[in-house]
Amino acid sequence: MEAKRLLRLVFVILSTVLLLFLTLINLPYGANQPEAQLDCATYSPWCTSKNRIQQKTILKKKPPPIPTRHHSSDVPRHPLDPLTVQEFNKIRAVLSAHPLFKSSPYALHSVVLQEPPKPLVLAWRKGDPLPTRKASVVARVDGDSHVLTVDIDAGEVTQSQHDKEAASLSGFPTMTIEDMTSAMWAPLSNASFNRTIAERGIDLADLACLPISTGWFGKSEESRRLIKVQCYSTKGTANFYMRPIEGLTVLVDLDTKEVLEVSDNGRDIPIPAAANTDYRFSALNKKQVKRIVNPISLEQPEGPSFTVEDEHTVKWANWEFHLKPDPRAGVIVSQAVVRDPGTGEMRSVMYKGFASELFVPYMDPTDAWYFKTYMDAGEYGFGLQAMPLDPLNDCPRNAHYMDAVFPAADGIPYVRSNMVCVFESYAGDIAWRHSECPITDMEIREVRPKVTLVVRMAASVANYDYIVDWEFQTDGLIRVKVGLSGILMVKGSPFVNMNQVKEQENLYGTLLSENVIGVIHDHYVTFHLDMDVDGSDNSFVKVNLQREHDSPDNAPRQSYLKAVRNVAKTEKDAQVKLKLYDPSEFHVINPSKKTRVGNPVGYKVVPGGTAASLLDLDDPPQKRGAFTNNQIWVSPYNETEQWAGGLFVSQSQGEDTLAVWSERDRAIENKDIVVWYTLGFHHIPCQEDFPIMPTVSSSFDLKPVNFFENNPILRMPPNVDKDLPTCKAAASA
């Protein structure tokens, strides 16, 4: 017996040493590779969502790398263009020579363009010199957070009063990929953890672990930067998420990589079976594969109608806007303008729009689950988790792909290839139509097809995949859509059938398969929308539909609806909780610009299917996610207020959120204002979500309201047969 224990111990030690060695040789610290080599497809540990580790034995064949455009010679051509490879290298050189970084170990958690002041950007015209290029840097040096500004041309590092105040906030910056990688391996240095894995009969070679943000639940969590690690078995499937080692949670100090605690409360819960969990086409039983629809594609024999100029300026139909990837927001749409069909003038609609924060609380209070209240943008980086898009499946033919260049923790830039795609979409929808009825004896049938332009990115934040679309329509409408797909985060269970579950027992979710529970959870995506409707000075108007009553002497009706307009004077006036039986429209107007008949020009926020948080307002997760307390907020423009959950989200206490800023109740009438809209989902898992989810989506619209003098696509011609390609079905069809 002793000999067996000794052999087991030797095996665990050797396995741990081997895994640590493999980790060290794959970590990107201190790499000196040229930018062209740092492609996401090659350096997969940098790109894997939440840096999950999937053993090579699972991947039967390494996918070919996606061709990447060479970026080393890129130069900025627009004030809002992202930082280039050359600029990243210069920033790294400037910082490495600065006294703060010379004597202590450091990590760069964020290096992005510090956008020039808004008036300078609005005044800039193509051909003008660019405003001074600066970078905003968030760094951790010797256990402290620093917010700095680097003047790239002058080679100077400064820290403003706001930077100092930001650095003093509670919470920590977005984790680096290196943080996640090293934290994932930390448990292997702990004998108690290794013993538990061995006793459960799991081979270390089959282990896959995730670094999971801890949230904030009290004073004991304030002095250290913490992460929790939970693990899965990859044996027999690539879908290790369906094989959780339930109840095993390791608390790790993210700075020292010290294991602080191992909680093991699930020894009696079996690891779910691997059967029928693998979703890869190559792993499916080919006899069961069925093509239920014929291949379909949008053909464009004359090519797409849009152009991308200077790498980041998109022009299509009557739209023009600036587009760039971002490590935190994912994708940022700026300076969206639309052409007026009457005057030919390019009129401003939105200065800047992006996903500001994602809040994903799980509804299970048990020890291994209560802390799962993710802030995916501020903790993990929504853009950092964006994977290369798959041509023909993520995006159709004739799509234009845009790469991102991000820095590693040591400042060396790398390329995230094919992160964003732009394409035209036609799904047979109708832009407008009218057929005259027979009784008029007028043979009129006028129909126009609806073609749209879509900007898409997809972020694989560990198990979940978020698809974010910005859709531009020729009638001036902007639709923002979020799709949820990927894999549920599931809980191991002793139950294999619902007949084993006592009526009073709370599963906190749905039994999806034998020993697998899909835990109930919410998703909230809060968008920052800096609206500039025909200029920067706008107002927010609630147009409330109210029931009115009339005298029987005036009409046989008893009731009708009346639109009552209320201009929001301050932030609190503009806070909106959507109510089905108290309907309103929400207009952003320019009070100084009127139509021919005297209506103020505007755009309205049109909510789609959404959800509201049901958590207690004083529950710690909801304090941090207080920006979801309303579906709509309006604040005065402030370049320092971009992230709804605060600048430092990880382990924050909720003192730097949109809800806190809005308590100041600042004036917003006829001001430069920002609209914040939260798209929400309640998710009660069902068996159709197993082993991978069909996409569920919802959206909201930014729609013209008295912006144009009349229908802006009235003059658009219909399709005629001679303009379209002739496609014939195969003879065997």
N, C-alpha and C positions, 0 to 999 in steps of 0.2 A: 504493500500500500504506500509506504514512504517513497519507494522508488518511482511509483506512478506519479505521486505528487511532485517529486523532484523533476521528472521528465516534463510534466505539465508546466512547471515554473520556468524551466529552461526554454521550452517552446514559446511561452508568452514573452519572455525577455528577448529572445532572438527575433520574434515577429515584430516586437515594438521597435527594436533597433533598426530593423529593415525598413519599417514604415517611416520612421523618423528620417532615415537616410534618404528615402525616396522623396519625402517632403522637402528636405533641405535642397536637394538638387533641382526641384521643380519650383521653389519659391522665386519670385521675381525680384527679390531684394538685391540691390547693388548690381543689377544687370547693366552691361555696357553695349547691348546690341544696338545696331542702327535702327532707326524708325521703321524701315521697310521690313525688317524681320519681325517686328513686334505686332504681328497680325493676330487677331483674336482666334482665328481658326487654328493657328499653330500653337499659341500659348493658351491652351484651354483652361488651365487653372485660374487665369485672370478673368475668364469670361463665364465660367459656369455659375448658374444662378445660385445666390446665397452660398456660392462656392461649395456646393455639395460635391462629395468625392464619390465617383463611380469607378469601380475597378476596371482595368483594361480587359479582364477576362469576359466582361459582359458584352463589350463591343466586338462583335465578330470581325467587322471590317471597318477600318478607319475611313471616315468620309473624306472625299477630296476637299482640299482647301478652296474656299471661295476666292476667286481672283480679286485682288485688292489694288486699287489705284494707288500709285506712288504719291505720297503727300509731302515729301521733304522739301519741295520747291514752292509749296502753297504760300500765297501772300493774301492778307486781308484786302478786300475791295469795298467793303461797306462798314460803317461804324459799328454794326451789330454782329459782324462776322465772328465766329468763334476763334479762339486762340489757335495758332498754327503750330506745326512741329518746330519751326525755327524759333517762334516766340516761347514755347515751352522750354526749349533748351536754354534760351537766354535767361528766362525766369529762374531756372534751376541753378544756373551759374551765379546769378545775382544773390540768390538766397544762400547758397553754399559759402559765399564770401562774407555774409553778414555775421556779426558777432554772436547773435542769438543761436545760429545754427552751427557754429564752428566747433564748440566744445562739448555739445550734448547730442545724444541720438535724437532723431526727429522723424516724423512722418507727415507727409502732406495729405490731408484728408479732402481738400478741395482746391482746385486751381482753375478758375474760370475767368472769362472776360469781365472786368468791371465796366459795365456799360456806361458810355458817356452820359452826361445829363440829358434828359429828354428834350429840352429846347434845342440843344446842339444837334441831336439826331434829326429832329423835325426840320431844322433849317438846312441840313446837309443835302446837297444834290450831287448826282453822279458826275465825277470829274473834279469835284472839290477835294482838297487835302483831307485826309482822315483826321478826326480829333485824336488827341493823345491816347495811345493804347496803354491801358492799365490792366493789371490782373488782380482779382480778389483772391486771397490765399487764406485758407484755414489750415493751421498746422498744430501738431502736438509736439512739444519740445520738453523733454524731461518731466513728463507727467502733467504739463499745463497746456491749455488751449490758447492759441493766439490767432487773431484776425488781423491780417496785414494787407496793405496795398503795395503792389510793385509797379512802378513806372517803368515800362519795358524799354522805352527809348533812352531815358535818363539813367537807368540802372539803379534806381533809388527805392528803398523800402521805407514805408511810413505806416504809422498807426494813428488813426483819428480818434477823437473822443468816443465816437460811436463804436469804433472797432474795440476800444478798451471796455466799453460797457457790454458789448456783445460777448466778449471773451470771459466776462465775469458771471455770465448767466449759469444757472444750474443746467445740467445735461451735458452731453458730449457730442462731438461732430459725427457726421456720417462715417460709418465704418469703412475702412479701406478693404480692398480684396485681400491684402496681406493679413489684415486683422482676422478676417473670416477663415482664411486658410490655416493660420497658426492656431487659432482657437479650436478649430475642428480636431486638430491632432493632439491637443493638450491632454485629454483624458487618458491617452495611451501611456503617459508617464506615471499614472496613478495605479498602484498595485490593487487597490480595492475595486476599481473599475475593471481592470483586466481579469481579476478573479471572478467578478460577476459575469462577464462575457463568457469566460470559459465554463463556468458552472451552468450557464444556460445552453451550452452546447453549440455556441456560435464560433465559427472559424474567424479569426481576425481578418483574414483575406476577404471575407464576405461582409465586412463592416462598412456601413456608410453613415456618416454623421452630419448634422446640421447645426450651425451656430444660430441660436434663437434669441432675439432681443428680449430683455427682461422686463420692460416697462419700468414703472416706479411704484413701490408699495411701502415706502417708509424710510426713516432716517438711516437704518442699517445699510441701505444701498447707496448712500450719498458719497462716501469717501473713496469708492473704487469704481473703475469702469468695468462693468460686469457683462458677461454673456452666459447663456445656458446652452448646453450641448445635449442633444438627444440623438439616438442612433437607431439604425434600421439594418435589416439583413437583405443583402442583394442576391442571396443564393436562389438560383432558378428563375430570376426575372430582372429586367432592367427597371421595373416599376417598384423600387424598394420602398416607396412611400406606403405601399399597401402591406408592408411587413414590419411594422413598428416593434421595437423592443419596449413594450409599454411599461411605464412607471419608472424608467431609469433616466435620471436627469443629473447632469454634472454642472456645477456652478464654477465658472472660470474667471479669474482676473484677466481682463483683456490686455492689460499693459504688461504684466509679469508672466502671463500664461500659467500661473499657479492654480492648481485645482483646490478650490476652497471647500467644496462639499460634494458628496455623492449621495443622491437620494435614490433608493431602490425599493419601490413599493409595488412592483408588478410581477414578482416571481411566479405567482400562480396564474398569470395570464399567458396563454400560448401565443407564439408568433404566428400570425395568419399564414396560410398556405400560399405558395407562389402560383399555383395553378390558375389559369385564366386571368392573370393580372397584366401580362405583357401586351402592350398596345402597339408595338412596332410592326409595320407591315411585313418585314422580313421574318418576324417570329410567328406570324399567324399560320394556321393550318390552311394551305393553299386550296384545299378542297372546299373550305368554308368561305373563301373569298368570293364575293359576288359584286359585279359591277351593275348597280341598279339604275344608273343613268348613263347616257352616252357622254363622251367628252364634250365639253363646252368651252368656248373661248370667245373673247371680244376681239374681232379682227379689225385692224386699222390699216388698210392698204396704202394710205397716204401718210401713215405715221401719226403719232399723237398730236393733239392740238396745243399742247403746252410746251413751254421752253423753260429751262433753268439757266439763268445767266449768272456769270461770276460765281458759280457753285452754290449760291444760296438764295438768289432772287427768282421766284417762281412767277411766271406770267401765263395766264390761261383765260380764254374768253374775255370777260370783262373784269377779271380779278388780277391783282398783283400783290405779292406779300413776300416777306423775308422769312426764311426757314432755317433752323439750325438744331442739331442734336445738343442735348444737355445732360451731364452725368446725374443730376438730381431730378430734374423735371421730365426727362425723357426727350421731349421735343418742344421747341418754342416757336410759335407763329407770331411774327411782329409786323407792324406797319401794313396791315391789311387794308387795301383801298379797292374801291369798285368804280367802274366807269358809269357815269350817268348817260343813258341812251339819248337823252334830249340835248344835252350840252356838250357831251364828249369829255367832260371834266372827270378826273380821277378824284373821288371823294373818300375821305377817311372813315373807317368803321371801327377799327380796333388797333390800338397801339401795340398791345402785347397780350398773348394768351398762352396758358400752359397749365398742366396738372401740378398743383402746388403741394398737395399731400394726399396720401392714402391711409385710411385708418381701418384696420381689420381686427375687430375683437371677436374672440371665440367665447362661446357661452357654456363653459364647463369650469366649475369652481374647484375641481380637484387639484391636488398638489402638482401634477405634471402638466396642467393645462391653464390654470387661472391667469398666468402671466402672459399668455399668448394674445397680445393686443398690439399687433404690429403697426408701425408707421413706415410703410415701405419706401417712401421717397426720402424721408429725413434720416432713417436708420440704415437702410441698405443702398439707397441710390436707385431711383427708378430707371434712369438711363444706364447706370452701370450694369443693371441686370437685363438690358435689352440685347437680345440675341440677333445674329444675322438672319435676315428674312429669307424665306425659301421661294425662289422664283417659280412661277406657275401655280403655287399653292397659297403662299402668303399674299402674293401680289401677281397680277395677271401679266400677260405679254405687253410689251411696250412700256412697262413701268420704268421709271428713273430711280436709281438707288443712290443714297447718300451715306457716306461713311462718317464716322465720328473719330476724333482724335482726343483721347483722354490721357491724363498722366497717372503713372503708378505712384505708390507712396514715396518713392525716392525722387519723383519728379520727371522720370524718363517717360516720354510720350509713347503710346501704343495706339494701334488702329483698331477700332470696332467696325468691321466692314459690313456694308449693306444693312445699316441699322434702321434707316428710314426709307420708305418708298413713296413715290408720287405716281398716280395713275388716273386715267379717266375710267369712269364706271357707267355702264348702261345696263340696267336690269329689266328693260321693258317698261319702266315707269313713264308717267305722263306729266309733262311740264304744265300744260293747260289744254283744255278741250271744250268744244261745244258742238252738239248736233241739234239742228232745229227740228222741232217735233212736226209730225205730218200735218197737223191741223192748220199750220201756217202756210202750207203749200210752198215753203222755201226750202230748197235742197241745199242745206249748208251742213258740212261736216268738217270742222277745223280742229286739228289735233297737232300737238307738238311733243316730240320725245324729250324726256328729261335725261340729259347727260350731266354728270357731276365730276368734280375733281376731288380725289381723295389723297390725303397725306396720312400715312400709316406707320406706326411702330408697334412692336410687340415685346413686352418685358416678361421674362420668365423668372418670377420672384420665387425661387425654390419650386414648390409644387404647383403654384398657380401661374397661369399665363394671362396677362392683361393685354388686350388689343385696343389701342387708342386710335381712333380715326378723327381727323378734321376734314369735314366734307364741305366743299364750296359749290354752291349752286348758281346757275346763271341768273336767277331771279333775285340775287342778293342775299340769300339765306346762307348762314353757316350752321352746320349741324355738327355737334361734338358727340361722338358715340364711344362707349366703353363696352368691350366684350370680355367675358370671363370664360376661360377654358382651362385646360390643364388637368391637374390631379388634386383631389380632395386631400386635406390633411386629416388623417383618420386615427382612430384610437383602437388599440387592441382590446379585445373583450373575451370573456370566457364563454359567451353565448354563441351558439351556432344556429339557433332558431328562436323566433319570438315567443314560442310556447314555453320557453325556459324563463322568460322574464316575468317577474312578479308585477302585478298591476301597479303597485305603489313605487316600484323601482324606477329611478330616473336614469335614463341612458345618456342624456344630454345630446341626443342626436338620433340617427336612424341606423338600424342594423342593415348594412348593405350587402354583406356576404358573411360566410362563416367567420366568426371572431373579428369582424371589422365593423366599426361604428363611424359613420360620418358625422362629425360634431357640428352642431348648429353654429352659425357665425354670420357676421355682417361684413359688407364692403362699403366704404364711403370714399369717393374720389372728389376732392374739392379743387375747383378750377379758379385760377386767378385770371380775370378778364378786365384788362385796362381798356375800357371803351373810350374811343375818341370819335364820337358821332359828328361828322362835319366840323371837327375841331375838338380841342381838349376840354373846354368848359361845358359840362353837361349837368343834367339834373335827373334824379330818379323819381318816377311817378308811379304810384299804385293806382291802377284803374279798377275800382271795385264794382262788381256787378251786384246791385241791390234790388230786392223785391219791392215794388211800389204797388199801391192800391189806388183804384180810381172809384169815383162815385158811380153808382148804377145809372145815374141820370146822364152821364157822359158816354158810356159804352157798356155793352153787355158783359164785357170782361171784368173779372174781379182783381186780376194782378198782372203785372208785367215787369220787365227788368229795365233798370236804368244804370248807366255807367257813370260812376262818380270818381273824379280825378283828384288825387291828393299828392301834392309835391312833397317829398321828404326833405325836411329842413336839416336834420342831423342824422347821425349814424343809427341811433336807436329807432328813429322813424322808419328806417328802411329795412329793418330786420324782418324776415318773412318766414313763418312756418306755414307750409302749404296746407290748405283745408279744402276738401272736396265740396263741402256745402257752404263755403264762403269764397267763391271764385274771384280771382282778380287777374288782370294782366299787369306786367311789370315792364315799364317803358324806360329806356334811357334816351332822353331827348336833348336836343340843343335848343334852349329857349330863345337864342338870338337868331336862329335860322328858321324861316317859315316857308311853307309851300305857297303856290300861287293863290290858293284859297285861304291861307292863313293858319294852317296847322303847323305846329312845331315838328321839325324833322326828327326822326328817331328810329331806334331799333328796340325790339322787345325780347325779353328772355322768356322762352316758351318751355316750361318744364315738361319732361316726359315721365314715364314710369319711374318712380323713385321710392326711397324708404327713409324713415326718420329713426334716430336712435331712441331706444326705449330704456337705456341704462339710467340709473340715478345720476343726477348732475354732480353729486359729491363723491361718486365712485372714482377712485384714482384713475382708471383708464379714461373715463369720460372727462375728467378735469384736463387731461392731456389732449383729448380729442374734442375739446369744447367748441371747436370750429364747426362741428356737425350739429350743434344745438339748433341752428336754423338752416334752412335750405338756401336762403339768400341773405347776404350781407352786402352793404355798400360802405366803402371807406374812402376818405380823401387819398389821392395819390401820394405815396411815400416810397421812395426807392429802397428804403430799408425794410419795408413790410411786404415781403414776397412769399414767405413760407408760412402757410396757415397754422402749422404746428410749432412755429418758432425756428430760429436759426439752428439751435442745438436741440435735437429732438430726443436722442438716445438718453434714457433715464431722466428726462426732463420732468418737471413737476407741474407744468401747465401755466407757468407765469409769463410766457412769451408767445401767446397764441392770438389769433384773430379775435377771439372773444375778449381777451384782455385789452387789446388795442382799442376795440370798439367801445369799451366802457368809458372812454374819454368823451364820447358822444360829440365828435367834431362836426362842424358845419360841412354839408355836402351839396347844398343847392348852388347850381351854376358854378361848379368847381370841376377841377380835373379829378374824376372819380374812378374807383376800381369796383367792379361787381364781382362777388364771390358766389359761385354756385356749387352746391354739393349734390352729386349724383349718388344715390344709395341703393343697396341691394340687401334684403334679408335672404339668407340661404339656409333652407331646411333641406339637407341632402336627401336624395332618393336613389333607388337602385339604378336608374338610368345614368347616374353620375359615376358609376363603377364600371371598369377600372379607370376610365378617363372621361372627362365631362364634355358633352356637346356644348357649344358656345351659347351662353346666355348674354344678352346685351340690352342696354338701355341708352337713351340719348336725351339731349336737350338742344333747343334751337336758339340762334340769334337771328331774328327775322325783321326785315324792314317794316316800319310802321309809319306811313306818311313820309318816308324817306325819298321816294320817287314821286313824280307827278302822276304817273299811271303805271300800268303793268310794264315792267322794264324789259320783258322779253316778247312784247307784242309783235315786234318786227322780225322775230326769228323765223326763218323759213322752215317748212315741213320737210321731212325726208321724202325723196322720190327714188324710184327703183334704180334709175340709171346712176345715181350717186353711190350706190352700195355695191359691195362685192357680191358676186354670185357664187354661193357655196352649194355643192351638190353632195347629197348623202352617198355613202359607199354603196356599190351595187348590191352588196349582200344585205343591206339594211331592209 
